[in-house]
């Protein structure tokens, strides 16, 4: 049989559609345990590539004959070879084009809503990394929020919908992924906005985004209003868009809350985190739809592939918003935290403009799961 190559886009659509998929992951056990392709109807089998060099006969009874089989490795090469072996053995098989590196970089645009006067709101789901970024569009103008380093995706998408990128925002100085904000602003002439308390060490020009600032997109006057919500970082800022949506950055997720330790300031920032979540957010309408900068688990995706929920529902269901005792809250967000993101210190320095790693180095820095939540 002929082996097929599946792009990350094809695999993402299968996950969004909740299709059954069997994945043979031939990376080593440590890499597989740390980070893998996840989905509601995915079954995994992890057999390291080097254990299959003499043939695939010993694992044939572990492979389904009635499901799609996708072979996955780090960069593609090993999965092609194993897929060829399985094809020669009579199985219908595909390999992931570009491997897990390509999976880490794929962005899937999902339309969240139409806004007033013809405006639109899009969420870009980086399904392999758990990152979420946004485009607000109004009358031919666009604003971007929390972009990734895959800048061409946003620029090409804006061209496709005939929108000019005029503003680029980061809710905070990211430590888990490299921001594309500065590059996009340079390439499009857009204004690049950063919370000034997070930008004290940056080496480039930016426009400070302060609490209460409001930026208008397009002639329909869709507002993006800044709400200072420190805790994940000292400058973390949320955005209220069109009085309907609350972009929470890395402060609040659908099923968890942000961690305060990625700049080594957990004990100093835990009070800010609690105040932002338990006081500032409680003053807002529960009807606001929360749009975070990350998701933690695949179950947080809605049926259309989006990640969104009403703020009022999160105050009822999100475990990080149920802790009334301050000492218990402090313990939750400062002790027994998951491992910190891969190369997070280098990522912060890159986002400050202090270092400029090449593209391959940036890929290596970002490999691995999202770890911005307290669990």
FITI-454344 format. One record per atom (N, C-alpha, C): residue in three letters; x, y, z. Coordinates in steps of 0.05 Angstrom, whole numbers, plus 5000, padded with zeros to 4 digits. Layout:
BEGIN
ALAXYZ
...
This chain:
BEGIN
UNK501749765000
UNK500050005000
UNK501750255000
UNK500650474990
UNK502150724989
UNK501850875015
UNK504050965026
UNK503851125051
UNK503051415044
UNK501651525062
UNK500751805059
UNK502151985079
UNK502352235071
UNK503352435091
UNK501052615098
UNK500652645124
UNK498552825134
UNK499853075145
UNK498853305137
UNK499753555148
UNK498553595176
UNK499753775191
UNK498653845217
UNK495753945215
UNK495154085193
UNK492454185189
UNK490453955187
UNK491253745172
UNK489453515169
UNK488953385197
UNK491153355212
UNK490853225238
UNK489153395257
UNK489553665256
UNK488053845273
UNK485053825266
UNK484353805241
UNK481553785234
UNK480353525243
UNK481853305243
UNK480953055253
UNK480353075283
UNK482053215297
UNK481653255326
UNK479253425331
UNK478953645316
UNK476653825319
UNK474053675314
UNK474153485294
UNK471753335287
UNK471353085304
UNK473153045324
UNK473052825342
UNK473152555328
UNK474652535307
UNK475052285293
UNK476852095308
UNK476451835304
UNK478151635316
UNK480851635302
UNK482951615318
UNK485651625306
UNK487451455324
UNK488951285311
UNK491051125325
UNK493751235318
UNK495251315339
UNK497951435334
UNK500051245344
UNK501851175327
UNK504351035334
UNK506551245336
UNK507251305361
UNK509251515366
UNK511951375370
UNK513951435353
UNK516451285353
UNK518751455366
UNK517951665380
UNK519951805396
UNK520751655421
UNK522751735435
UNK523451595460
UNK521351635481
UNK521351475501
UNK519251475521
UNK519151735537
UNK521451865542
UNK521452115557
UNK520052335541
UNK520752355515
UNK519452555498
UNK516452515496
UNK515652265493
UNK512852195490
UNK511352265516
UNK512452195539
UNK511152245564
UNK510852535570
UNK512752695560
UNK512752985565
UNK510653125548
UNK510253025524
UNK508653185504
UNK507953015481
UNK505353015474
UNK504352845452
UNK501952975439
UNK501052875417
UNK498652965404
UNK496252855420
UNK494453045427
UNK492152965444
UNK489553015430
UNK487552855436
UNK484952885424
UNK482952695438
UNK480452755435
UNK478352605449
UNK478252315442
UNK478752245416
UNK478551975407
UNK481151865396
UNK483351945409
UNK486051855400
UNK487051635419
UNK488051425406
UNK489451215421
UNK492351215413
UNK494151205433
UNK497051215429
UNK498350945433
UNK500350895418
UNK502250685423
UNK505050805420
UNK506650795441
UNK509350905440
UNK511450675439
UNK512650645416
UNK514850455412
UNK517150615400
UNK519350645415
UNK521550805404
UNK522650695378
UNK523350875361
UNK524250805334
UNK526450585334
UNK528350615353
UNK530650425352
UNK529750145359
UNK527450115372
UNK526449845378
UNK525149715353
UNK524849865332
UNK523449765308
UNK525349735284
UNK527849785288
UNK529749775266
UNK529949505253
UNK529449295268
UNK529549025257
UNK526948935245
UNK524949105246
UNK522349025235
UNK520049085254
UNK517549075242
UNK515149155257
UNK513448905264
UNK514448675258
UNK512848425262
UNK511848395291
UNK513548465310
UNK512848425338
UNK510648605349
UNK510048825334
UNK507949005344
UNK505448995327
UNK505348825307
UNK503048815289
UNK500448745304
UNK500648575325
UNK498248505339
UNK497248735357
UNK498848955360
UNK498049185376
UNK496849405359
UNK496849365332
UNK495949575314
UNK493149495303
UNK491449695300
UNK488749645290
UNK488749605260
UNK486949435251
UNK486649405222
UNK484249565211
UNK482749685229
UNK480349825220
UNK480350125227
UNK482650235234
UNK482850515241
UNK485250635226
UNK485050905222
UNK487351045211
UNK489751025230
UNK492050965220
UNK494550955236
UNK496351185227
UNK497051345246
UNK498851575240
UNK501451525255
UNK503651525241
UNK506351485253
UNK507551765257
UNK508551805282
UNK509552075290
UNK512352045301
UNK514052235294
UNK516752255306
UNK517352545310
UNK519752615317
UNK520452885324
UNK520553065299
UNK521752975277
UNK522153145254
UNK521053035228
UNK520352785227
UNK519052655204
UNK520652405194
UNK523252425193
UNK524852215180
UNK524351935191
UNK524351895217
UNK524051635229
UNK521151525223
UNK519251705224
UNK516451615220
UNK516051525191
UNK517451645171
UNK517251565144
UNK518151275141
UNK520451215153
UNK521550945151
UNK519750735164
UNK518650795188
UNK516850605201
UNK514250575186
UNK513250795175
UNK510850785159
UNK511150615134
UNK513450625122
UNK514050455099
UNK514050165107
UNK515150095130
UNK515149825140
UNK512249725144
UNK510649895156
UNK507849815162
UNK506249785136
UNK506849955117
UNK505549935091
UNK506249675077
UNK508849605078
UNK509649355066
UNK508349115080
UNK507649155105
UNK506248935120
UNK503248925115
UNK502349115098
UNK499549105090
UNK497649295104
UNK498749475120
UNK497049665135
UNK496749925120
UNK494450055124
UNK493950315113
UNK494950525133
UNK497050665125
UNK498450825145
UNK499251095134
UNK499551295151
UNK500551555144
UNK502651645164
UNK504251845156
UNK506151965175
UNK505552255177
UNK506352375199
UNK505852665204
UNK508052825190
UNK507252975170
UNK509153135155
UNK510553345173
UNK513153345174
UNK514553535191
UNK514853455220
UNK513553225228
UNK513753125255
UNK512553315276
UNK513453265301
UNK512453425323
UNK513353715322
UNK515453775307
UNK516354055304
UNK514154205288
UNK513154075267
UNK511054205252
UNK508454225268
UNK507954015283
UNK505554015300
UNK505554245320
UNK507954305331
UNK508254515350
UNK507654795338
UNK508054815312
UNK507855085299
UNK505155125285
UNK503454935283
UNK501054965268
UNK499055145282
UNK497855335267
UNK495855515277
UNK493255475261
UNK491155435276
UNK488555385263
UNK486655625269
UNK485955785249
UNK484156015254
UNK481255915258
UNK480056015279
UNK477255945286
UNK475756215290
UNK473556245275
UNK471956485279
UNK470356465305
UNK470756665322
UNK469356665348
UNK466556795345
UNK466557025330
UNK463957165330
UNK464057395309
UNK461757475300
UNK461457725287
UNK461057945308
UNK462358175304
UNK462058395322
UNK460258605309
UNK459758815322
UNK457859015312
UNK458959145286
UNK457059225270
UNK457659375245
UNK459659225227
UNK459358965225
UNK460958815207
UNK463658725218
UNK464258785243
UNK466758695254
UNK466858395259
UNK469258285262
UNK469657995266
UNK471857945286
UNK471657725300
UNK473657645319
UNK474457355314
UNK477157315310
UNK478257055304
UNK480156965327
UNK480156715332
UNK481956595351
UNK483856405335
UNK486456425339
UNK488356255326
UNK489256045346
UNK488455795341
UNK489055575360
UNK491655435353
UNK493555455370
UNK496055305366
UNK495755045381
UNK494554855368
UNK493554615381
UNK495854445393
UNK498154455380
UNK500354285390
UNK501854415414
UNK501354665419
UNK502854805440
UNK500954925461
UNK498354935455
UNK496455045474
UNK496255345474
UNK497555485455
UNK497455775454
UNK494955865438
UNK493956095447
UNK491656215434
UNK492256505428
UNK491756595404
UNK492156875396
UNK489756975381
UNK489557235376
UNK487057345367
UNK487457565346
UNK485357585329
UNK485257805310
UNK482457935312
UNK482358195317
UNK479958345318
UNK479858505292
UNK477658485277
UNK477458615251
UNK475058805250
UNK475459035238
UNK473259225235
UNK473859405211
UNK472059395191
UNK472159585168
UNK474959605156
UNK476159375151
UNK478759365138
UNK481159405155
UNK480759435181
UNK483059455200
UNK483059215219
UNK485459145227
UNK485658905245
UNK487658965268
UNK487058855291
UNK488858855314
UNK489458565321
UNK491858515329
UNK492758255337
UNK493458255366
UNK492858025380
UNK493458005408
UNK494957745413
UNK497157755427
UNK498757525436
UNK499557335413
UNK500757445393
UNK501457285370
UNK503857105376
UNK504156895360
UNK506456715361
UNK508556805341
UNK510756665340
UNK512956745322
UNK512256665293
UNK510156515288
UNK509356445260
UNK507956675248
UNK509356895243
UNK508157145235
UNK506757135208
UNK507756975190
UNK506556965163
UNK503656885164
UNK502956715184
UNK500156625185
UNK498256855189
UNK498957035207
UNK497257265213
UNK497157465190
UNK499557525178
UNK499657715157
UNK498157615132
UNK498457355126
UNK497057235103
UNK494057225107
UNK493257165132
UNK490457155138
UNK489157435136
UNK490557635145
UNK489557905143
UNK489257985114
UNK491157915097
UNK490957975069
UNK488557835056
UNK488157585065
UNK485957425053
UNK483257545059
UNK482957675082
UNK480357795089
UNK480358105084
UNK482458195069
UNK482658475061
UNK482758665085
UNK484358595105
UNK484658765129
UNK487558855132
UNK487959095141
UNK490559205146
UNK491159195176
UNK493359065183
UNK494059045211
UNK495159315221
UNK493659435240
UNK494359705249
UNK495359715278
UNK494659505294
UNK495459495322
UNK496259205328
UNK498359175345
UNK499158915355
UNK499658945385
UNK498458765400
UNK498558775430
UNK499758515441
UNK501258535462
UNK501858305479
UNK500658365507
UNK499258165518
UNK498058205545
UNK500258215566
UNK502558105560
UNK504758095580
UNK507258005566
UNK509558005579
UNK512057905568
UNK511957605571
UNK511757465549
UNK511357175550
UNK513957025557
UNK513556795571
UNK515856635579
UNK515656355567
UNK513456285555
UNK513056015544
UNK513256005514
UNK512956225500
UNK513156225471
UNK514256495462
UNK515456495439
UNK516656745428
UNK514456905413
UNK514157155421
UNK512157325409
UNK512957415381
UNK510957425364
UNK511357535337
UNK510557825335
UNK509757945358
UNK508658215357
UNK510458425345
UNK512958425355
UNK514858625345
UNK515458595315
UNK515758355306
UNK516358305278
UNK514058385260
UNK511558315269
UNK509258385253
UNK508958685251
UNK509358825274
UNK509259115274
UNK511259235255
UNK513659135255
UNK515759235237
UNK515059185208
UNK513858955202
UNK513258885174
UNK510759025163
UNK508959105181
UNK506459225172
UNK506159515178
UNK507959625194
UNK507659905203
UNK505659945225
UNK504759725237
UNK502859735259
UNK504159845285
UNK502559945303
UNK503460025329
UNK503659785347
UNK505959755361
UNK506359525379
UNK506059625407
UNK504059505422
UNK503459585449
UNK504359375469
UNK505559465491
UNK506459285512
UNK505759415539
UNK505059255560
UNK504759365587
UNK507559465596
UNK507759715604
UNK510459835610
UNK511859695633
UNK510459585652
UNK511759455675
UNK513159195667
UNK512259085644
UNK513658845634
UNK515758915613
UNK515959165606
UNK517659245584
UNK520059415593
UNK520659415618
UNK522859585629
UNK525559515617
UNK525859255609
UNK528459175599
UNK528559125569
UNK526359185554
UNK526359135526
UNK528259325511
UNK529259235489
UNK531259395474
UNK530159525450
UNK527559535446
UNK526359635422
UNK524159835430
UNK523159985410
UNK521060175415
UNK518360045416
UNK516660145433
UNK513960045436
UNK512260265446
UNK509660225446
UNK507760425457
UNK506660305483
UNK506860455506
UNK505960345531
UNK502960315532
UNK502060095542
UNK499160045545
UNK498560045575
UNK497160245584
UNK496660285613
UNK493760225619
UNK493260175645
UNK490660115655
UNK488660335646
UNK486460255634
UNK484460445626
UNK484760545598
UNK487060495585
UNK487360575557
UNK485360435539
UNK484460565518
UNK482560445499
UNK483560505471
UNK483560295454
UNK484460325426
UNK482060245408
UNK481560405388
UNK479260365371
UNK480260235344
UNK478760035335
UNK479359905310
UNK477159965290
UNK477860075267
UNK476060115246
UNK473960335251
UNK472560405230
UNK470560625232
UNK468160545248
UNK467860275253
UNK465560185269
UNK466160225299
UNK468560305305
UNK469360375332
UNK469060145352
UNK470259915345
UNK470459695363
UNK472759755382
UNK472159765408
UNK474159845428
UNK475559605440
UNK478159635444
UNK479759455459
UNK480759605484
UNK479659545507
UNK480259695531
UNK482059535550
UNK484059665561
UNK486059535578
UNK485159535607
UNK485559305620
UNK484959275648
UNK487459145661
UNK488859305678
UNK491359205690
UNK490758985710
UNK491758745705
UNK491258515721
UNK493858355727
UNK495658475743
UNK498158345749
UNK497858085764
UNK499957915763
UNK500057665778
UNK501557455764
UNK500957405739
UNK502657225723
UNK505357355718
UNK505257605710
UNK507557785709
UNK506658045723
UNK508558215728
UNK507958475742
UNK506358665723
UNK506558615697
UNK505258795678
UNK502758675666
UNK502058435672
UNK499858295658
UNK497358465656
UNK496358485632
UNK494058665626
UNK491958505610
UNK489458525619
UNK487258395605
UNK485958605586
UNK484458505566
UNK483158675547
UNK480158615547
UNK478558825548
UNK475658795543
UNK475058885515
UNK474058705498
UNK473658765470
UNK470658795464
UNK469959025454
UNK467159075445
UNK465159025468
UNK466059055492
UNK464359015516
UNK463058735517
UNK464258545502
UNK463158275501
UNK465158065510
UNK467758115505
UNK469857915509
UNK471958005528
UNK472957825544
UNK475057885563
UNK477457715556
UNK479557835545
UNK482057695538
UNK483757705563
UNK484257465575
UNK485457455601
UNK488457395600
UNK489657375576
UNK492457305575
UNK493057045590
UNK495057055608
UNK495756815623
UNK494956835652
UNK492957005658
UNK491957035685
UNK489856825691
UNK487956795673
UNK485756615677
UNK485356435652
UNK485156175657
UNK484555985635
UNK481855865640
UNK480955685623
UNK478355565625
UNK478255385649
UNK480355235654
UNK480355025675
UNK482455075696
UNK483855305695
UNK485955355715
UNK486555655716
UNK488655725730
UNK489555995733
UNK492556015727
UNK493556255722
UNK496256295715
UNK498156255739
UNK500656185733
UNK502656145753
UNK504256405755
UNK505156475780
UNK506556735784
UNK509656705785
UNK510756475778
UNK513556425785
UNK515456435761
UNK514556505737
UNK516356485714
UNK518456705712
UNK518156905729
UNK520257105730
UNK521657095758
UNK521256865772
UNK522456835798
UNK521357005820
UNK518757095816
UNK517557285835
UNK514957175847
UNK514756915851
UNK512256795859
UNK511256915886
UNK513056925906
UNK512157025932
UNK511357315931
UNK512557475913
UNK511957755911
UNK509357805895
UNK508757625876
UNK506557675858
UNK503957525865
UNK504157345884
UNK501757185890
UNK499457355899
UNK500057565915
UNK497957745924
UNK496657895901
UNK498257985881
UNK497158115857
UNK495457915842
UNK496257675839
UNK494757475825
UNK491957435837
UNK491957405863
UNK489357365877
UNK487557615874
UNK488757845876
UNK487158095874
UNK485958115846
UNK487558055826
UNK486558065798
UNK484257875793
UNK484557635803
UNK482557425799
UNK480057455816
UNK480557505841
UNK478357495861
UNK476957765865
UNK478357985858
UNK477158245862
UNK476558385835
UNK478558435819
UNK478158575794
UNK476258435775
UNK476658175772
UNK474958025754
UNK472057995765
UNK471857985791
UNK469157955802
UNK467458205799
UNK468758435794
UNK467358685789
UNK466258695760
UNK467058515743
UNK466258515715
UNK463658355711
UNK462358395689
UNK459958245683
UNK460557955678
UNK458957785691
UNK459257495686
UNK458557405658
UNK457357585642
UNK456657525615
UNK458957555596
UNK461157685605
UNK463557705588
UNK464557425581
UNK465357395556
UNK466357135547
UNK469457135550
UNK470456955566
UNK473356945571
UNK474756815547
UNK476756955537
UNK478556855516
UNK481356855526
UNK482456635535
UNK485156625547
UNK487256605526
UNK489756635535
UNK492056605516
UNK493056325515
UNK491856145530
UNK492755865529
UNK490355675537
UNK490555425528
UNK488955215540
UNK490755005550
UNK489854855571
UNK491554665584
UNK491154375574
UNK488554305570
UNK487854035562
UNK485954045538
UNK485953835522
UNK484353835498
UNK481353865503
UNK480553775527
UNK477753795535
UNK476654075537
UNK478554265538
UNK477654545540
UNK476654655513
UNK477254515491
UNK476254605465
UNK473254555463
UNK471854755452
UNK469054725446
UNK468754565421
UNK466254495414
UNK465654335390
UNK466754455364
UNK466854715363
UNK467854845339
UNK470854885339
UNK472254785359
UNK475154815361
UNK475955065376
UNK474155235384
UNK474855475399
UNK475255415429
UNK476555605442
UNK476855585471
UNK475655845483
UNK473355815496
UNK471956055506
UNK469855955526
UNK469256125546
UNK467156075565
UNK466456325580
UNK463956345589
UNK463056585603
UNK464456615630
UNK465156855637
UNK466556905662
UNK464856805686
UNK462256845685
UNK460556755707
UNK460756455711
UNK460956305689
UNK461156015691
UNK463855935703
UNK465956085697
UNK468556015708
UNK468656065738
UNK467256265748
UNK467156315776
UNK465656085791
UNK464055935776
UNK462655705788
UNK464255445785
UNK465955425764
UNK467055165757
UNK470055155757
UNK471455375753
UNK474455365752
UNK475455335780
UNK477055115785
UNK477955055812
UNK479655275824
UNK481155425807
UNK482855635816
UNK481355875827
UNK478755895822
UNK477156115831
UNK475356045854
UNK475855805866
UNK474155715887
UNK475455715915
UNK477855835916
UNK479455805941
UNK479156065957
UNK477456065977
UNK476856295993
UNK479056356013
UNK480456146023
UNK482556186042
UNK485056276028
UNK486156506037
UNK488456626023
UNK490956456026
UNK491356336050
UNK493756166054
UNK493655926036
UNK491255816033
UNK490955576015
UNK491455655986
UNK490555895979
UNK491055995952
UNK494056035947
UNK495356155966
UNK498256205964
UNK499755935961
UNK498955735976
UNK500255475974
UNK499855355946
UNK497355385936
UNK496755275909
UNK498555385888
UNK499055645888
UNK500455775866
UNK503455805870
UNK504455715893
UNK507355745898
UNK508655475904
UNK507155265910
UNK508355015917
UNK507354795898
UNK509054595893
UNK508354365877
UNK507354445849
UNK508654645838
UNK507954735811
UNK509154535790
UNK507854525766
UNK509054355745
UNK511754465736
UNK513254305722
UNK515854405712
UNK515454665696
UNK517454835697
UNK517255085682
UNK517655035652
UNK516555215635
UNK516855175607
UNK519655145597
UNK520054985576
UNK522654945565
UNK523955215557
UNK526355255565
UNK527955495557
UNK526555755564
UNK524955765585
UNK523356005590
UNK525056255595
UNK527356225606
UNK529056465610
UNK530056575584
UNK530856395566
UNK531756485539
UNK529456605523
UNK527056495527
UNK524756605513
UNK524156885523
UNK524256925549
UNK523857195559
UNK525957395548
UNK528457305547
UNK530557485536
UNK530057545506
UNK529057345492
UNK528457385463
UNK526157585461
UNK524157565477
UNK521857745476
UNK522558025485
UNK524858055500
UNK525858315508
UNK527558435486
UNK528358275467
UNK530158365446
UNK533058345453
UNK533658215476
UNK536458195485
UNK538057985470
UNK536757785460
UNK538157575443
UNK536457535418
UNK537757435397
UNK536357395372
UNK537057125361
UNK535956905372
UNK536556635363
UNK535556595334
UNK536956425319
UNK535956365292
UNK533456195293
UNK532256145270
UNK529656015269
UNK529655735281
UNK531755585275
UNK531955315286
UNK532255315316
UNK533755495326
UNK534155515355
UNK531455595368
UNK529955775356
UNK527355845367
UNK525455605368
UNK525555445348
UNK523955195348
UNK524655025372
UNK527254985376
UNK528154815398
UNK527354935425
UNK527455195427
UNK526755325452
UNK523755275459
UNK522155255439
UNK519255235444
UNK518154955446
UNK519854755438
UNK518854475438
UNK517954395466
UNK515654265467
UNK514654165492
UNK511854275498
UNK510754195520
UNK507954275526
UNK507854555538
UNK505454665538
UNK504854915551
UNK504854875581
UNK506155045596
UNK506255015625
UNK505855285639
UNK503955435630
UNK503455695643
UNK501455685665
UNK500155465669
UNK498155435690
UNK499355325716
UNK497855345738
UNK498855245763
UNK498654945764
UNK497354815745
UNK497354525743
UNK497254435714
